[in-house]
Amino acid sequence: MMMKVFVAAALAVATLAASVQGQAPAPSPAGLPKYPLMQPALPYPYSAQEPLIDNTTQMLHWSKHLATYYENVNKAIMPFPALQVLTVEQMMPAAGTSAVPMNISKAVRNNAGGVYNHLLFFKILMPATAATNASNNSMLPQQVGQAINQTFGNYTVFKKNFTEAALSVFGSGWAWLTVAKNGSLAIETTPNQDNPLMVGAGYSGNQPILGIDVWEHAYYLKRQNRRPEYIMAWWYVVNWPQVNMNYMAATSGNKTMITSYASS
Ligand SMILES: [Fe+2]
């Protein structure tokens, strides 16, 4: 009886995920255990964004905060084998809804959300070299640059609007650049570890391609309460070629690569 409940829950999650994305879940996870979810290797050293984002913050953020989200989501779904065939991406649409067993609904929302969000956050960062600091943001890659111009008018307006959105998040949360199903861009914010993919929790269902973590753990050691200073520094280490690849993936339907890492 209990197993039937678990299977039904997993099917509901997978079905909802598929219907939200307008396509079947990625073929590779179908029926194959993904458990436990494994944290990949960070493709650059913790010091890569120094001095804009400090080594200790990045070390704690990746090796402690993100590791804890992995630990907690794995613990939550441990009694639910049918959920273990899902990728973290596939958990997003139904996270926090009754499609996930009620006793782990909150844990999946917070911790699977935390895993997804941080994989995107760290993937769109680049080393803070003198060259990138000098040129970053001045020449956006063609496709995402055109989309930004079409939606916001120009990069300066986009940066201003996105910064204001990130500053407006009350307490802990995120600001996102997302792609809607029609290919247009939007700026969105979410509290806690929610993200726009959590359509079951009332969000847009748009695909995030760029995100900034404005939890204090992302900047407090170096910046204390100065969130504006952190956001200004973060712009210099945004990996626009990667954001462009995310945009191309989002508009072509190949969304799994957005949070995939070479070691995963
Ligand atoms: Fe974080």
py3Dmol code that shows the C-alpha trace and the ligand (Angstrom):
import py3Dmol

protein = """\
ATOM      1  CA  MET A   1       0.000   0.000   0.000  1.00  0.00           C
ATOM      2  CA  MET A   2       2.725   2.450   1.016  1.00  0.00           C
ATOM      3  CA  MET A   3       4.738   1.624  -2.078  1.00  0.00           C
ATOM      4  CA  LYS A   4       1.727   2.435  -4.220  1.00  0.00           C
ATOM      5  CA  VAL A   5       1.600   5.845  -2.561  1.00  0.00           C
ATOM      6  CA  PHE A   6       5.270   6.412  -3.249  1.00  0.00           C
ATOM      7  CA  VAL A   7       4.985   5.374  -6.886  1.00  0.00           C
ATOM      8  CA  ALA A   8       1.923   7.542  -7.351  1.00  0.00           C
ATOM      9  CA  ALA A   9       3.782  10.487  -5.852  1.00  0.00           C
ATOM     10  CA  ALA A  10       6.728  10.000  -8.164  1.00  0.00           C
ATOM     11  CA  LEU A  11       4.527   9.626 -11.186  1.00  0.00           C
ATOM     12  CA  ALA A  12       2.698  12.782 -10.215  1.00  0.00           C
ATOM     13  CA  VAL A  13       5.976  14.673  -9.935  1.00  0.00           C
ATOM     14  CA  ALA A  14       7.233  13.359 -13.261  1.00  0.00           C
ATOM     15  CA  THR A  15       3.940  13.990 -14.994  1.00  0.00           C
ATOM     16  CA  LEU A  16       3.667  17.495 -13.631  1.00  0.00           C
ATOM     17  CA  ALA A  17       7.256  18.195 -14.594  1.00  0.00           C
ATOM     18  CA  ALA A  18       6.624  16.967 -18.106  1.00  0.00           C
ATOM     19  CA  SER A  19       3.426  18.934 -18.527  1.00  0.00           C
ATOM     20  CA  VAL A  20       5.059  22.100 -17.224  1.00  0.00           C
ATOM     21  CA  GLN A  21       7.944  21.764 -19.612  1.00  0.00           C
ATOM     22  CA  GLY A  22       5.675  20.797 -22.472  1.00  0.00           C
ATOM     23  CA  GLN A  23       7.752  17.724 -23.149  1.00  0.00           C
ATOM     24  CA  ALA A  24       8.725  14.413 -21.675  1.00  0.00           C
ATOM     25  CA  PRO A  25      11.376  14.450 -18.951  1.00  0.00           C
ATOM     26  CA  ALA A  26      14.937  14.082 -20.242  1.00  0.00           C
ATOM     27  CA  PRO A  27      15.384  10.508 -21.450  1.00  0.00           C
ATOM     28  CA  SER A  28      18.442   9.604 -19.406  1.00  0.00           C
ATOM     29  CA  PRO A  29      16.822   9.662 -15.939  1.00  0.00           C
ATOM     30  CA  ALA A  30      13.763   7.605 -16.887  1.00  0.00           C
ATOM     31  CA  GLY A  31      13.612   4.692 -14.519  1.00  0.00           C
ATOM     32  CA  LEU A  32      17.272   4.945 -13.570  1.00  0.00           C
ATOM     33  CA  PRO A  33      18.173   5.554  -9.910  1.00  0.00           C
ATOM     34  CA  LYS A  34      19.723   8.973  -9.364  1.00  0.00           C
ATOM     35  CA  TYR A  35      20.172   8.364  -5.663  1.00  0.00           C
ATOM     36  CA  PRO A  36      21.986   9.726  -3.849  1.00  0.00           C
ATOM     37  CA  LEU A  37      22.225  13.055  -5.609  1.00  0.00           C
ATOM     38  CA  MET A  38      25.953  13.783  -5.782  1.00  0.00           C
ATOM     39  CA  GLN A  39      27.562  17.203  -5.534  1.00  0.00           C
ATOM     40  CA  PRO A  40      29.911  17.756  -8.494  1.00  0.00           C
ATOM     41  CA  ALA A  41      33.364  19.297  -8.321  1.00  0.00           C
ATOM     42  CA  LEU A  42      33.558  23.076  -8.532  1.00  0.00           C
ATOM     43  CA  PRO A  43      35.312  23.810 -11.848  1.00  0.00           C
ATOM     44  CA  TYR A  44      37.413  26.659 -10.416  1.00  0.00           C
ATOM     45  CA  PRO A  45      39.203  27.299  -7.106  1.00  0.00           C
ATOM     46  CA  TYR A  46      37.374  28.965  -4.222  1.00  0.00           C
ATOM     47  CA  SER A  47      39.702  31.917  -4.674  1.00  0.00           C
ATOM     48  CA  ALA A  48      38.747  32.424  -8.341  1.00  0.00           C
ATOM     49  CA  GLN A  49      36.549  35.451  -7.703  1.00  0.00           C
ATOM     50  CA  GLU A  50      38.964  37.172  -5.293  1.00  0.00           C
ATOM     51  CA  PRO A  51      38.923  39.962  -4.344  1.00  0.00           C
ATOM     52  CA  LEU A  52      35.348  40.581  -5.498  1.00  0.00           C
ATOM     53  CA  ILE A  53      33.946  37.501  -3.759  1.00  0.00           C
ATOM     54  CA  ASP A  54      36.321  36.143  -1.157  1.00  0.00           C
ATOM     55  CA  ASN A  55      37.858  32.680  -0.921  1.00  0.00           C
ATOM     56  CA  THR A  56      36.392  31.837   2.493  1.00  0.00           C
ATOM     57  CA  THR A  57      32.861  32.777   1.500  1.00  0.00           C
ATOM     58  CA  GLN A  58      33.052  30.663  -1.652  1.00  0.00           C
ATOM     59  CA  MET A  59      34.579  27.743   0.277  1.00  0.00           C
ATOM     60  CA  LEU A  60      31.852  27.791   2.927  1.00  0.00           C
ATOM     61  CA  HIS A  61      29.135  28.424   0.384  1.00  0.00           C
ATOM     62  CA  TRP A  62      30.072  25.459  -1.826  1.00  0.00           C
ATOM     63  CA  SER A  63      31.476  22.949   0.651  1.00  0.00           C
ATOM     64  CA  LYS A  64      29.134  23.608   3.596  1.00  0.00           C
ATOM     65  CA  HIS A  65      25.905  25.329   2.537  1.00  0.00           C
ATOM     66  CA  LEU A  66      25.413  23.524  -0.774  1.00  0.00           C
ATOM     67  CA  ALA A  67      26.675  20.253   0.683  1.00  0.00           C
ATOM     68  CA  THR A  68      24.034  20.531   3.402  1.00  0.00           C
ATOM     69  CA  TYR A  69      21.262  20.980   0.836  1.00  0.00           C
ATOM     70  CA  TYR A  70      22.464  17.785  -0.875  1.00  0.00           C
ATOM     71  CA  GLU A  71      22.597  15.956   2.452  1.00  0.00           C
ATOM     72  CA  ASN A  72      19.115  17.070   3.440  1.00  0.00           C
ATOM     73  CA  VAL A  73      17.363  16.311   0.165  1.00  0.00           C
ATOM     74  CA  ASN A  74      18.994  12.868   0.063  1.00  0.00           C
ATOM     75  CA  LYS A  75      17.852  12.270   3.645  1.00  0.00           C
ATOM     76  CA  ALA A  76      14.301  13.407   2.834  1.00  0.00           C
ATOM     77  CA  ILE A  77      13.816  11.099  -0.155  1.00  0.00           C
ATOM     78  CA  MET A  78      15.680   8.136   1.358  1.00  0.00           C
ATOM     79  CA  PRO A  79      12.416   6.328   2.265  1.00  0.00           C
ATOM     80  CA  PHE A  80      10.921   7.030  -1.171  1.00  0.00           C
ATOM     81  CA  PRO A  81      12.626   4.893  -3.845  1.00  0.00           C
ATOM     82  CA  ALA A  82      10.225   6.063  -6.513  1.00  0.00           C
ATOM     83  CA  LEU A  83      11.403   9.655  -6.000  1.00  0.00           C
ATOM     84  CA  GLN A  84      15.018   8.609  -6.326  1.00  0.00           C
ATOM     85  CA  VAL A  85      14.738   8.185 -10.101  1.00  0.00           C
ATOM     86  CA  LEU A  86      14.142  11.912 -10.489  1.00  0.00           C
ATOM     87  CA  THR A  87      16.793  14.505 -11.184  1.00  0.00           C
ATOM     88  CA  VAL A  88      16.721  17.625  -9.058  1.00  0.00           C
ATOM     89  CA  GLU A  89      15.405  19.482 -12.119  1.00  0.00           C
ATOM     90  CA  GLN A  90      12.473  17.103 -12.337  1.00  0.00           C
ATOM     91  CA  MET A  91      11.601  17.736  -8.692  1.00  0.00           C
ATOM     92  CA  MET A  92      11.213  21.483  -9.205  1.00  0.00           C
ATOM     93  CA  PRO A  93       7.718  21.851 -10.732  1.00  0.00           C
ATOM     94  CA  ALA A  94       6.020  19.970  -7.907  1.00  0.00           C
ATOM     95  CA  ALA A  95       8.359  20.971  -5.062  1.00  0.00           C
ATOM     96  CA  GLY A  96       6.303  22.081  -2.099  1.00  0.00           C
ATOM     97  CA  THR A  97       3.035  20.707  -3.454  1.00  0.00           C
ATOM     98  CA  SER A  98       0.855  17.716  -2.593  1.00  0.00           C
ATOM     99  CA  ALA A  99       2.429  15.842  -5.517  1.00  0.00           C
ATOM    100  CA  VAL A 100       5.347  15.213  -3.146  1.00  0.00           C
ATOM    101  CA  PRO A 101       4.579  13.205   0.027  1.00  0.00           C
ATOM    102  CA  MET A 102       3.385  15.734   2.599  1.00  0.00           C
ATOM    103  CA  ASN A 103       5.935  14.850   5.268  1.00  0.00           C
ATOM    104  CA  ILE A 104       8.863  15.693   2.975  1.00  0.00           C
ATOM    105  CA  SER A 105       7.241  18.421   0.897  1.00  0.00           C
ATOM    106  CA  LYS A 106       8.918  21.285   2.750  1.00  0.00           C
ATOM    107  CA  ALA A 107      12.282  19.514   2.818  1.00  0.00           C
ATOM    108  CA  VAL A 108      12.199  18.887  -0.930  1.00  0.00           C
ATOM    109  CA  ARG A 109      11.185  22.472  -1.638  1.00  0.00           C
ATOM    110  CA  ASN A 110      13.942  23.960   0.509  1.00  0.00           C
ATOM    111  CA  ASN A 111      16.749  21.513  -0.178  1.00  0.00           C
ATOM    112  CA  ALA A 112      16.192  20.364  -3.763  1.00  0.00           C
ATOM    113  CA  GLY A 113      15.567  24.038  -4.459  1.00  0.00           C
ATOM    114  CA  GLY A 114      18.811  24.870  -2.696  1.00  0.00           C
ATOM    115  CA  VAL A 115      20.710  22.360  -4.807  1.00  0.00           C
ATOM    116  CA  TYR A 116      19.256  23.586  -8.104  1.00  0.00           C
ATOM    117  CA  ASN A 117      19.720  27.266  -7.286  1.00  0.00           C
ATOM    118  CA  HIS A 118      23.323  26.951  -6.184  1.00  0.00           C
ATOM    119  CA  LEU A 119      24.341  24.798  -9.154  1.00  0.00           C
ATOM    120  CA  LEU A 120      23.141  27.600 -11.406  1.00  0.00           C
ATOM    121  CA  PHE A 121      24.669  30.332  -9.232  1.00  0.00           C
ATOM    122  CA  PHE A 122      28.166  28.834  -9.232  1.00  0.00           C
ATOM    123  CA  LYS A 123      28.009  27.812 -12.875  1.00  0.00           C
ATOM    124  CA  ILE A 124      27.502  31.363 -14.115  1.00  0.00           C
ATOM    125  CA  LEU A 125      30.486  32.760 -12.201  1.00  0.00           C
ATOM    126  CA  MET A 126      33.872  33.293 -13.832  1.00  0.00           C
ATOM    127  CA  PRO A 127      37.318  34.082 -12.442  1.00  0.00           C
ATOM    128  CA  ALA A 128      37.945  37.713 -11.558  1.00  0.00           C
ATOM    129  CA  THR A 129      40.933  38.271 -13.789  1.00  0.00           C
ATOM    130  CA  ALA A 130      42.058  41.710 -14.805  1.00  0.00           C
ATOM    131  CA  ALA A 131      41.024  40.990 -18.388  1.00  0.00           C
ATOM    132  CA  THR A 132      37.511  39.945 -17.512  1.00  0.00           C
ATOM    133  CA  ASN A 133      37.094  42.819 -15.113  1.00  0.00           C
ATOM    134  CA  ALA A 134      38.019  45.218 -17.867  1.00  0.00           C
ATOM    135  CA  SER A 135      35.807  43.716 -20.544  1.00  0.00           C
ATOM    136  CA  ASN A 136      33.017  41.925 -18.756  1.00  0.00           C
ATOM    137  CA  ASN A 137      29.548  43.283 -19.523  1.00  0.00           C
ATOM    138  CA  SER A 138      30.797  45.579 -22.258  1.00  0.00           C
ATOM    139  CA  MET A 139      30.204  43.074 -25.066  1.00  0.00           C
ATOM    140  CA  LEU A 140      27.478  40.569 -24.346  1.00  0.00           C
ATOM    141  CA  PRO A 141      27.341  37.422 -26.469  1.00  0.00           C
ATOM    142  CA  GLN A 142      25.120  37.920 -29.480  1.00  0.00           C
ATOM    143  CA  GLN A 143      22.026  35.868 -28.730  1.00  0.00           C
ATOM    144  CA  VAL A 144      21.423  36.775 -25.098  1.00  0.00           C
ATOM    145  CA  GLY A 145      22.595  40.327 -25.796  1.00  0.00           C
ATOM    146  CA  GLN A 146      19.942  40.725 -28.504  1.00  0.00           C
ATOM    147  CA  ALA A 147      17.289  39.237 -26.226  1.00  0.00           C
ATOM    148  CA  ILE A 148      18.252  41.664 -23.446  1.00  0.00           C
ATOM    149  CA  ASN A 149      18.068  44.594 -25.836  1.00  0.00           C
ATOM    150  CA  GLN A 150      14.682  43.464 -27.167  1.00  0.00           C
ATOM    151  CA  THR A 151      13.184  43.007 -23.701  1.00  0.00           C
ATOM    152  CA  PHE A 152      14.771  45.808 -21.693  1.00  0.00           C
ATOM    153  CA  GLY A 153      15.934  48.266 -24.361  1.00  0.00           C
ATOM    154  CA  ASN A 154      19.612  47.984 -23.552  1.00  0.00           C
ATOM    155  CA  TYR A 155      22.056  46.390 -21.149  1.00  0.00           C
ATOM    156  CA  THR A 156      22.222  49.415 -18.851  1.00  0.00           C
ATOM    157  CA  VAL A 157      18.475  49.329 -18.219  1.00  0.00           C
ATOM    158  CA  PHE A 158      18.584  45.570 -17.680  1.00  0.00           C
ATOM    159  CA  LYS A 159      21.433  45.835 -15.174  1.00  0.00           C
ATOM    160  CA  LYS A 160      19.647  48.602 -13.286  1.00  0.00           C
ATOM    161  CA  ASN A 161      16.352  46.680 -13.155  1.00  0.00           C
ATOM    162  CA  PHE A 162      18.021  43.426 -12.142  1.00  0.00           C
ATOM    163  CA  THR A 163      20.052  45.156  -9.426  1.00  0.00           C
ATOM    164  CA  GLU A 164      16.923  46.804  -8.040  1.00  0.00           C
ATOM    165  CA  ALA A 165      15.153  43.442  -8.030  1.00  0.00           C
ATOM    166  CA  ALA A 166      18.040  41.827  -6.125  1.00  0.00           C
ATOM    167  CA  LEU A 167      18.024  44.682  -3.626  1.00  0.00           C
ATOM    168  CA  SER A 168      14.269  44.370  -3.166  1.00  0.00           C
ATOM    169  CA  VAL A 169      14.389  40.788  -1.905  1.00  0.00           C
ATOM    170  CA  PHE A 170      13.359  40.957   1.738  1.00  0.00           C
ATOM    171  CA  GLY A 171      15.495  38.686   3.861  1.00  0.00           C
ATOM    172  CA  SER A 172      16.913  35.652   2.091  1.00  0.00           C
ATOM    173  CA  GLY A 173      16.232  34.837  -1.533  1.00  0.00           C
ATOM    174  CA  TRP A 174      17.196  35.151  -5.151  1.00  0.00           C
ATOM    175  CA  ALA A 175      16.891  37.348  -8.232  1.00  0.00           C
ATOM    176  CA  TRP A 176      16.715  35.668 -11.629  1.00  0.00           C
ATOM    177  CA  LEU A 177      16.899  36.370 -15.321  1.00  0.00           C
ATOM    178  CA  THR A 178      14.464  33.914 -16.859  1.00  0.00           C
ATOM    179  CA  VAL A 179      13.301  32.791 -20.278  1.00  0.00           C
ATOM    180  CA  ALA A 180       9.588  32.377 -20.916  1.00  0.00           C
ATOM    181  CA  LYS A 181       8.199  29.741 -23.248  1.00  0.00           C
ATOM    182  CA  ASN A 182       7.918  32.328 -26.038  1.00  0.00           C
ATOM    183  CA  GLY A 183      11.628  33.155 -25.673  1.00  0.00           C
ATOM    184  CA  SER A 184      11.171  36.528 -23.997  1.00  0.00           C
ATOM    185  CA  LEU A 185      13.186  37.438 -20.918  1.00  0.00           C
ATOM    186  CA  ALA A 186      11.957  38.424 -17.473  1.00  0.00           C
ATOM    187  CA  ILE A 187      13.442  39.442 -14.141  1.00  0.00           C
ATOM    188  CA  GLU A 188      11.932  37.573 -11.204  1.00  0.00           C
ATOM    189  CA  THR A 189      12.619  37.203  -7.491  1.00  0.00           C
ATOM    190  CA  THR A 190      11.903  34.338  -5.111  1.00  0.00           C
ATOM    191  CA  PRO A 191      12.227  33.994  -1.328  1.00  0.00           C
ATOM    192  CA  ASN A 192      14.217  31.347   0.534  1.00  0.00           C
ATOM    193  CA  GLN A 193      15.327  28.542  -1.856  1.00  0.00           C
ATOM    194  CA  ASP A 194      12.326  28.819  -4.148  1.00  0.00           C
ATOM    195  CA  ASN A 195      12.866  29.375  -7.865  1.00  0.00           C
ATOM    196  CA  PRO A 196      10.691  30.192 -10.887  1.00  0.00           C
ATOM    197  CA  LEU A 197      10.570  26.531 -11.951  1.00  0.00           C
ATOM    198  CA  MET A 198       8.381  25.746  -8.935  1.00  0.00           C
ATOM    199  CA  VAL A 199       5.183  26.325 -10.868  1.00  0.00           C
ATOM    200  CA  GLY A 200       3.271  24.224  -8.371  1.00  0.00           C
ATOM    201  CA  ALA A 201       4.156  26.771  -5.694  1.00  0.00           C
ATOM    202  CA  GLY A 202       2.755  29.578  -7.829  1.00  0.00           C
ATOM    203  CA  TYR A 203       5.795  30.735  -9.782  1.00  0.00           C
ATOM    204  CA  SER A 204       6.055  31.442 -13.507  1.00  0.00           C
ATOM    205  CA  GLY A 205       7.601  28.211 -14.720  1.00  0.00           C
ATOM    206  CA  ASN A 206      10.096  30.292 -16.688  1.00  0.00           C
ATOM    207  CA  GLN A 207      13.604  28.876 -17.041  1.00  0.00           C
ATOM    208  CA  PRO A 208      16.291  30.711 -15.001  1.00  0.00           C
ATOM    209  CA  ILE A 209      19.504  31.329 -16.962  1.00  0.00           C
ATOM    210  CA  LEU A 210      21.175  33.758 -14.510  1.00  0.00           C
ATOM    211  CA  GLY A 211      20.698  34.043 -10.773  1.00  0.00           C
ATOM    212  CA  ILE A 212      22.157  35.880  -7.814  1.00  0.00           C
ATOM    213  CA  ASP A 213      22.012  34.499  -4.299  1.00  0.00           C
ATOM    214  CA  VAL A 214      21.227  37.341  -1.893  1.00  0.00           C
ATOM    215  CA  TRP A 215      21.215  35.228   1.263  1.00  0.00           C
ATOM    216  CA  GLU A 216      23.629  36.862   3.692  1.00  0.00           C
ATOM    217  CA  HIS A 217      25.792  33.722   3.629  1.00  0.00           C
ATOM    218  CA  ALA A 218      26.737  34.725   0.065  1.00  0.00           C
ATOM    219  CA  TYR A 219      28.420  37.957   1.139  1.00  0.00           C
ATOM    220  CA  TYR A 220      28.327  38.679   4.879  1.00  0.00           C
ATOM    221  CA  LEU A 221      31.924  37.689   5.730  1.00  0.00           C
ATOM    222  CA  LYS A 222      33.368  40.273   3.348  1.00  0.00           C
ATOM    223  CA  ARG A 223      30.550  42.767   2.924  1.00  0.00           C
ATOM    224  CA  GLN A 224      28.613  42.445   6.209  1.00  0.00           C
ATOM    225  CA  ASN A 225      25.222  44.113   5.604  1.00  0.00           C
ATOM    226  CA  ARG A 226      26.286  45.842   2.378  1.00  0.00           C
ATOM    227  CA  ARG A 227      24.224  43.907  -0.143  1.00  0.00           C
ATOM    228  CA  PRO A 228      24.491  46.667  -2.792  1.00  0.00           C
ATOM    229  CA  GLU A 229      28.294  46.387  -2.686  1.00  0.00           C
ATOM    230  CA  TYR A 230      28.111  42.604  -3.145  1.00  0.00           C
ATOM    231  CA  ILE A 231      25.761  42.916  -6.100  1.00  0.00           C
ATOM    232  CA  MET A 232      28.025  45.478  -7.784  1.00  0.00           C
ATOM    233  CA  ALA A 233      31.012  43.156  -7.318  1.00  0.00           C
ATOM    234  CA  TRP A 234      29.049  40.138  -8.588  1.00  0.00           C
ATOM    235  CA  TRP A 235      28.361  41.803 -11.948  1.00  0.00           C
ATOM    236  CA  TYR A 236      32.105  41.714 -12.673  1.00  0.00           C
ATOM    237  CA  VAL A 237      32.285  37.937 -12.376  1.00  0.00           C
ATOM    238  CA  VAL A 238      29.163  36.970 -14.300  1.00  0.00           C
ATOM    239  CA  ASN A 239      30.180  34.461 -16.957  1.00  0.00           C
ATOM    240  CA  TRP A 240      28.231  35.841 -19.923  1.00  0.00           C
ATOM    241  CA  PRO A 241      29.365  33.157 -22.397  1.00  0.00           C
ATOM    242  CA  GLN A 242      27.834  30.612 -19.983  1.00  0.00           C
ATOM    243  CA  VAL A 243      24.668  32.702 -19.593  1.00  0.00           C
ATOM    244  CA  ASN A 244      24.451  32.801 -23.372  1.00  0.00           C
ATOM    245  CA  MET A 245      24.750  29.016 -23.520  1.00  0.00           C
ATOM    246  CA  ASN A 246      22.006  28.807 -20.900  1.00  0.00           C
ATOM    247  CA  TYR A 247      19.831  31.076 -23.021  1.00  0.00           C
ATOM    248  CA  MET A 248      20.438  28.911 -26.092  1.00  0.00           C
ATOM    249  CA  ALA A 249      19.646  25.792 -24.058  1.00  0.00           C
ATOM    250  CA  ALA A 250      16.474  27.317 -22.636  1.00  0.00           C
ATOM    251  CA  THR A 251      15.212  28.346 -26.056  1.00  0.00           C
ATOM    252  CA  SER A 252      16.115  25.021 -27.657  1.00  0.00           C
ATOM    253  CA  GLY A 253      14.566  22.868 -24.937  1.00  0.00           C
ATOM    254  CA  ASN A 254      17.856  21.276 -23.810  1.00  0.00           C
ATOM    255  CA  LYS A 255      17.505  22.544 -20.255  1.00  0.00           C
ATOM    256  CA  THR A 256      19.345  19.849 -18.353  1.00  0.00           C
ATOM    257  CA  MET A 257      22.757  21.259 -19.361  1.00  0.00           C
ATOM    258  CA  ILE A 258      22.006  24.516 -17.540  1.00  0.00           C
ATOM    259  CA  THR A 259      22.873  23.024 -14.174  1.00  0.00           C
ATOM    260  CA  SER A 260      25.118  20.146 -15.312  1.00  0.00           C
ATOM    261  CA  TYR A 261      28.803  20.094 -14.413  1.00  0.00           C
ATOM    262  CA  ALA A 262      31.634  18.239 -16.088  1.00  0.00           C
ATOM    263  CA  SER A 263      32.112  16.023 -13.039  1.00  0.00           C
ATOM    264  CA  SER A 264      28.438  15.174 -12.519  1.00  0.00           C
TER     265      SER A 264
END
"""
ligand_1 = """\
1
LIG
Fe 23.601 30.344 -0.982
"""
view = py3Dmol.view(width=600, height=400)
view.addModel(protein, "pdb")
view.setStyle({"model": 0}, {"cartoon": {"style": "trace"}})
view.addModel(ligand_1, "xyz")
view.setStyle({"model": 1}, {"stick": {}})
view.zoomTo()
view.show()
